[in-house]
Amino acid sequence: MRLLYRPKLDKIVELLLYLAHKRPGADKYQAVKFFYLADRAHLNRHGRPITQESYFALPYGPVASKAMDLLEQDRWTMNEAGIEALPFAVSDESRKGKPVTVIGKPLREVNFELFSKSDLKVFDEVIAEFGKCTFEQLFEVTHDHNAYKKAWARRRPNSKRAEMYYDEMVESDELRQSLVEDFGGISQFLE
């Protein structure tokens, strides 16, 4: 049985806004890695992810799919999130000769009521530890995780992505077994 969650789009939008306040100038690649690292860390420490994002293993590492869609201002995802515009500025810049979406100035304050203290504490720790990492450093860190390796190994032939599973992000066999037994059948229905 798998731990399958339904992404919390309201928290994903607010966490992107929080990132705009804490680390303006972060690009979309960094943002989706910060989300993955924070959800993984929170799951291992507190038994639940922060955002319940849908993660996929791509050639450049794990990607938080809804956060990526929002940063790319995908109309369907923005409509699903109930927003017409992002609550922070975004721009397209050239970094190392490649175009990339960059998170800019926040346009409002964060709705902190959506987060627990542990949510923001873990996210702050991720930003502190990985916020200055280069693309290559984030690539190395995330490619070394078992969840990424397992997802990448089971991708379909000629596919450039594979779904990642939360239960494979759990480092402890004992915690993994407990979470799957307790929440495996209902994780996708948790609010």
PyMOL commands that set and color helices and strands:
alter all, ss='L'
color gray80, all
select helices_A, chain A and resi 9-22+28-46+65-71+75-81+112-114+117-130+135-143+146-153+166-169+173-183+187-189
alter helices_A, ss='H'
color red, helices_A
select strands_A, chain A and resi 55-58+61-64+88-95+98-106+162-163
alter strands_A, ss='S'
color yellow, strands_A
deselect
rebuild
show_as cartoon
